[in-house]
Amino acid sequence: MPEHEQDDEQREFDLRWADGAEHKEPSARARMLAARWKHNPPGPVPFRPEPEHLSRRRSSWISTALVLGCVAAVIVLLGYIDFRAPY
């Protein structure tokens, strides 16, 4: 049997052995959070966003209208300049 086939077979065996383990150790992040939350548990997280998020949406509409208004003003100004230019 070629060497790379043995490596693949050994790797497959190792993965099945690891997946079949009875006890799986938590990740480093999970251990860190568990230690932190043991003494200082996290507070509840609301499902709906805070009202301040709604004000940002309104301001984005205002800024969009302002940009479109400026573009329209530039178009009108350029048209006026072109209209008054002598040919």
C-alpha positions as CSV (number, residue, x, y, z in Angstrom):
1,M,0.0,0.0,0.0
2,P,1.5,3.4,-0.9
3,E,2.4,5.7,1.9
4,H,-0.2,8.5,1.2
5,E,-3.0,5.9,1.4
6,Q,-1.8,4.8,4.8
7,D,-1.7,8.4,5.9
8,D,-5.3,8.9,4.7
9,E,-6.4,5.7,6.4
10,Q,-4.7,6.6,9.6
11,R,-6.2,10.1,9.5
12,E,-9.7,8.7,8.9
13,F,-9.2,6.4,11.9
14,D,-8.1,9.3,14.1
15,L,-11.1,11.4,13.1
16,R,-13.5,8.6,13.9
17,W,-11.8,7.9,17.2
18,A,-11.9,11.6,18.1
19,D,-15.6,12.0,17.0
20,G,-16.5,9.0,19.1
21,A,-15.0,10.2,22.3
22,E,-17.3,10.2,25.3
23,H,-15.9,13.4,26.8
24,K,-15.1,16.4,24.6
25,E,-13.0,19.2,26.1
26,P,-14.5,22.7,25.6
27,S,-12.5,25.2,23.6
28,A,-10.3,27.8,25.2
29,R,-12.9,30.5,24.5
30,A,-15.6,28.4,26.1
31,R,-13.5,27.8,29.2
32,M,-12.6,31.6,29.4
33,L,-16.2,32.6,29.2
34,A,-17.3,30.0,31.7
35,A,-14.7,31.3,34.2
36,R,-15.7,34.9,33.6
37,W,-19.5,34.2,33.9
38,K,-19.1,32.1,37.0
39,H,-18.5,35.3,39.1
40,N,-20.1,37.9,36.8
41,P,-23.0,36.3,34.7
42,P,-24.1,38.2,31.6
43,G,-27.3,40.2,31.7
44,P,-30.3,39.5,29.5
45,V,-30.0,40.5,25.9
46,P,-33.2,42.1,24.4
47,F,-34.7,40.5,21.3
48,R,-35.7,43.8,19.8
49,P,-33.3,46.6,19.2
50,E,-33.1,49.7,21.3
51,P,-35.1,52.8,20.2
52,E,-31.9,54.6,19.4
53,H,-31.5,52.4,16.3
54,L,-34.7,53.8,14.9
55,S,-33.4,57.3,15.0
56,R,-30.4,56.2,13.0
57,R,-32.7,55.0,10.2
58,R,-34.4,58.3,10.1
59,S,-31.1,60.2,9.9
60,S,-30.1,58.0,7.0
61,W,-33.2,59.0,5.1
62,I,-32.4,62.6,5.8
63,S,-28.9,62.3,4.6
64,T,-30.1,60.4,1.5
65,A,-32.6,63.2,0.7
66,L,-29.8,65.8,1.2
67,V,-27.5,64.1,-1.2
68,L,-30.2,63.7,-3.8
69,G,-31.2,67.3,-3.4
70,C,-27.5,68.4,-3.9
71,V,-27.3,66.3,-7.0
72,A,-30.5,67.8,-8.4
73,A,-29.3,71.3,-7.6
74,V,-26.0,70.6,-9.5
75,I,-27.9,69.3,-12.5
76,V,-30.2,72.3,-12.6
77,L,-27.2,74.7,-12.2
78,L,-25.3,73.0,-15.0
79,G,-28.4,73.2,-17.2
80,Y,-28.9,76.9,-16.4
81,I,-25.2,77.7,-17.2
82,D,-25.5,75.8,-20.5
83,F,-28.8,77.6,-21.3
84,R,-27.2,81.1,-20.7
85,A,-24.0,80.3,-22.6
86,P,-23.8,82.0,-26.0
87,Y,-23.3,79.8,-29.0
